[in-house]
């Protein structure tokens, strides 16, 4: 059976670097379907399609992967896909995703928003979790940290995993 892998960027603001791009490309190597909720798809697919069509973009290589791998969008409101290389899946989420996982093929990678991912987790559909935690820019992030005038640049010093599955990320000012 195919695995459903979740890759999610947990950030107070979207800071991205080439190492994260390299990881994402590597994580797509055994994937032949990218799954999204409708809300995420509306931003994700057009954004990466534009990058995939611009060989001068720094993220072109990752964009090509996103454009070349077929997308599936879970939606009970969309009936026809407005995007190339994309199918719409609707109905009962648990049944629909289990059916998708049983089809022959490589793994499925989900990029989703909070509500879609929560539904997948609630129905015990996610097999692997890849969480990219990035607190590097909190000045423009959640209101808790405003009104910082400048970005807070941090340097990762250590990462300590705990038996319960949590991880301590120890940062100092860069």
N, C-alpha and C positions, 0 to 999 in steps of 0.2 A: 504494500500500500504506500502511496505517496505521502510524504510528510508535509505538513503545513508549518512553515517557518515564519515567525514574526520578526521583522526588523523595524525598530522604532527609535527615532532620535528624540531623546528626552532632554530638552534644553529650555532654558529660560529665554534664550534668543538663539536663532539659527546660525551658529558659527560652524564652519565646515572646513576641512583641510584635505590635502591630497591623500593622507593616510586613511581617512574615512572613505574617500572615493575608492582607493585600492581595496579596502576591506569589502565595500559594497560590490565591486566588480567580482571579487573572489567569491562572495556569498551567492552570486548569481550563476556560478558555473554549472551547478547541477539543478537548475531551475528552468522549467519551460512554461511557466504561467505566473504572472504577477496579479495578485488579487487585491482589490481595493473596495472600500465602501464608496458610495456615490459621492459624498461630499469631498473626500480626499481625491478621488478620480478627477473631479472637475478642475482641480488645480494642478495635480501631479502630472496627468497625461499631457495636457497642452504645454506645460512648462518644459518637460523633458523632451517632447517632440520638437519644440523650437530649438533646444540645445542640440539635439541629434541632427538637425538640419543646418547647423552652423559649425563647420570644421575648425573654425578659429576660436571657438569657445573652449575655455580651460577644462570644462567638464564634458567635452564632446565624446570621449571614449565611454564614459558612464552613460551618457545620454543615448548613445547608439545601442547599448545593451537594453536599456529601458524601452527603446522604440522597437527593437527587433524581437523581443520576447513578447508573446501574446499576453494581453491583459484580459482579466475578467473582473467585472464590476458588479458587486451585489447591490441591487436596487429593486425596490417594489414600486418605484414611481417611473423610472425610465423603462420604456418598452423597446426602443431601438437605440443602438449606440451612436452617439455623435462623433466617435473617434475611430480611426482606422485601427485594424489589428486588435479589436476589443469586442468581447461578447458581454451581454448582460445576463446575469443570473438573478432569478427572483424566487419568491416563495419562502418556505420554511428554511431558515438559515442553517439549522443543524442538518436537516435532510439534504439540502442543496450542496453544502460543503462536503459532507460525507460521500455523496455521489461523485463529486469532483475528485476527492482524494482516492477513490476506488478506480478511477480511470487509469489506463496505462500511461506512463510517462515519467518525467522527472519530478522533482519536488516543486511545491508551490510556495512562493514568497509573498507574504502579505505586508503591505504598507497601508496603515489605516489610521483613521482618527480615533479618538477616545471611545466614542459610542460603538463603532463597528468592532474595534478590537475587544472591548468589554463583552460584546455579544459572543464573539468567538471564544473568549476565555470562559465565559459563563457556561457555554455548551461543551467545554472540554475538547475543543477542536485544534488548538495550537499544540504542536509537538516540540518545537524548539523556539527559544526566545533569544533574540540578539538585541540588546538594549544599549544604545549609544548615549551615555550620560554626559552632558556637556554644560557645566555651569559657567563657562568662561566669560560670557558677556551678560551680566545681570543688570546693568544700568538701564537698558531699554526693555527689559523683560517684565516680569510680574510687578504689579503696583506695589507690592511689599517693599521692593528695593528702590523705588523711585522716591525722591527725585535726585538720584546720583547724576552728577554732571558729566562724568567720564566713565567709559567702560572699565570694568574691573578685570584686569588681565591676571589670570592665575596660572600656576605651573603645577602639574600633577607630580607629586613627590612619591606617593605610594598608593597601592591598591591592596586592600586586605579583605579576602573573602571570609565569610563566616559560615559555620556549618548549616545554619538555617537558610542559606541562599542569599543573604544580604551581602553587600560589599561596602566597605568604608573606602571612600575616595578622599585622600588627604592632599589638600592643595595649600600652597603658599602663594604670596604675591609674586608675580613674575619680575 
